[in-house]
Amino acid sequence: MFKKFEKLVLNGIQSSAQRKFILLGTLIAFILSILLIAPTEIVKAKMLPGKNNDTFNIYVKLATGSSIQQTQQVTECISSYITQEKEVLDTEVFLGMGSPLDFAGLMKGSQFKNSENVAEIVVNITKKHHRDEPSYIMVQRLRPIIQGACEKLYPNTHISFVEPPAGPPTLSAIVAEIYGDNAQGIRKLAKRVEEVFKQTEGLVDIDVMEDDIYDTFEIIVNSIKIAKSGLTVKQLNNILYLAFEGMEISVKNSEKYSDQIPLFLRLSDSSRRFSKKDLDSVKAKLASLKLMNNKGMMVPVTELVTIIPKKSNPMIMSKDLHQMTNVLAETDMVSQVYPLLEARSTIIDSFTDEYKVEKIGLFDLQFTDKATGEVYKLIWDGEMKVTMDTFRDLGGAFIAALVLIFLLMVIYYKSYTLSGIVLLGSFLSIIGVIVGHWIMDIFTTDTFFLTATSLIGFIALIGISSRNSLLLIDFTKSLMHEKGMHKAEAIAYATATRAKPIFLTAVAIMLASTLLAGDAVFGGLGVALIFGTIAAVVASLIVIPVLLYMSNLESHFHFHEKKAVSVEGPI
C-alpha cells in the first residue's frame, strides 16, 4: 500500500498533464464552493440556527384603548389552540403586564408592559429529548394558525411568537431604525417600511414600535361652577377616580395580619364601560355621576366640566439623543440576511416616488423628502447587525490567522514560496466546509445554515492544515539534505510516509466532531471540522505535493547533488 501510493504520487507530480488536472480541478472546486454561497444561495448564511427550547412566549397587543376583557378574549383564543398540543405541559397568562423577565424579554422591554391592551403567554413544553418536533418547528407551525384565528377577533390585534435566542439577545431578527427630526415624517416612513416587510417572503411578526394615535377626551374642570354649586374640586376628582379607576375608601382589621387590609371600590365592569367611543357616550356616562352639595342637592358631573375631544400624544422615542422609531420583523425559519436584502431592494425601487434615496454605509439608506427637503435615515439593526458584526470579526480573525501563519513560515523557511504553499493548503479547507454544509442541508428537514460556529471551525482548521503541510515540507527537506534524494522522489516518499499519521489525526478529529454535528447551535462547528478535515487531507496529500514539485526546492533548501543513501537508515 505504501509503495503503491508513493508511486502514484510520483507519477502524478512528474506528469505535466496530471499536475494541470489536479490544479485545475482544485480551482474549479474552489469556485463552485464559493458559488454555493453567492449568488446561488444554495448554502445560506445565518448568525445562529434555531434553538430547540423547552419554552417560548406569545406576545399579544391589541389596539390602544382596548379593554382588559378584550385582551382576555384574545388570550383565551390562543390558549384554546395551545392546549390542544400534546407536547405542551402548561401555559401561564399575564394580562395587562409582561411575564417575569427572561433572556429575550430583557431586550424586548417586557418589563415595561403595563396597560390593558397587552398580555404575554408563557408556554412550557416537554424536554427536547422527549419529543420529535423541535420548538422552532412547533412555533413555525402554530404561528399562522393562531394569528389567522385570533387576530381577527379585534382590529389591529398583533400576536407574535418569541423564542429564547440561541445567541446574543436582540430586539428582533430584523430592526429598521428610522431617524429624523419630524415625528409625522418618521411615522409615515415607518408605515411604508412596514408594508414592504409584510410583502417580503420569510418575514413574520411585523410591527412598528410606536404608540397609536387615537381619539381621547379631555375633561376641563370649571372651578367657578364648582364653587357656585357648593362643591369642591377634590369631590369631583374623587368621584371620577372612584368610578373608573377605583380607590381605597376604608380599611379592615384582621386577626391573621398585623397590617390593615385596604378596601378598594370602583364601578362594575359593565357600569364603567362606554357604549361607544364618541363624545355623546362620554357625556352620557358622566351625566349619570352626581355629587351632593352642601345644600343636599344632586349636581351632575357634566354641569361642572367641559369635555373636549382631542388626539392622543404618542410617546417620542429616541436613541443617542436622536428621534427615531423601530420597525420590527422576525424571520420564519430563514436567514435574516436574504429577506433584508430583498426588502432593501424593494425600498430603493419603490420609495423614489416621494423620496430621494441614497445608500450610506454597507446597507443603510438615507431618504430626502422631495416635497419638504427633510432628511431621514434607515439604519439596520437587530440580529442582522449581530450577524454582520460576527462574520466581520470572525473574517478578520481568519485573515489575521493566515497572515500570522504566513509570517511565521517566512521566518522559519526564509521563503515566500513555501510560506505561500502552506497558506494555500490551509485556505483550501474552505471547500470542504461549504460542500459539507450543502450535503447536510440535503439530508436535514430544515435549512442547515453556514453559521458563526461554522466559521470558528474553519479558523480551527487552519492549524490542522498548516501542520499537515509542514510535515511534508520538513520531511522532504530532510530526505533531500540527509539522503541525497531528488525533489520528485523526496516529495513522493514524504507524502506516502506521512499519509498514515495525517489520516489517523483526521479520523480522530472527525469522530470527535460527530458529537457536535447533531447539536442545534454547534452543528455548524462539527460539520465544518468533519468535512473541512477531509478537504485538508486531500489538499495535503494531492495539491501540496504538486505545488512543492513546481517550486524550486533545490534553491529553497540549498540542495547539492550527492550520492544517495538508503532511506531505511537513520536521518
Secondary structure, 3 states (H helix, E strand, C coil): CHHHHHHHHHHHHHCHHHHHHHHHHHHHHHHHHHHHHCCCCCCCECCCCCCCCCEEEEEEECCCCCCHHHHHHHHHHHHHHHCCCCCEEEEEEEECCCCCCCHHHHHHCHHHCCCCCEEEEEEEECCHHHCCCCHHHHHHHHHHHHHHHHHHHCCCCEEEEECCCCCCCCCCCEEEEEECCCHHHHHHHHHHHHHHHHHCCCEEEEEEECCCCCEEEEEEECHHHHHHCCCCHHHHHHHHHHHHHCEEEEEECCCCCCCCEEEEECCCHHHHCCCCCCHHHHHHHHHCCEEECCCCCEEEHHHCEEEEEEECCCCCCEECCEEEEEEEEEECCCCCHHHHHHHHHHHHHHHHHCEEEEECCCCCEEEEECCCCCEEEEEEECHHHHHHHHHHHHHHHHHHHHHHHHHHHHHHHCCHHHHHHHHHHHHCHHHHHHHHHHHHHHHCCCCCCECHHHHHHHHHHHHHHHHHHHHHHHHHHHHHHHCCCCHHHHHHHHHHHHHHHHHHHHHHHHHHHHHHHCCCCCHHHHHHHHHHHHHHHHHHHHHHHHHHHHCCHHHHCCCCCCCCCCCCCCC
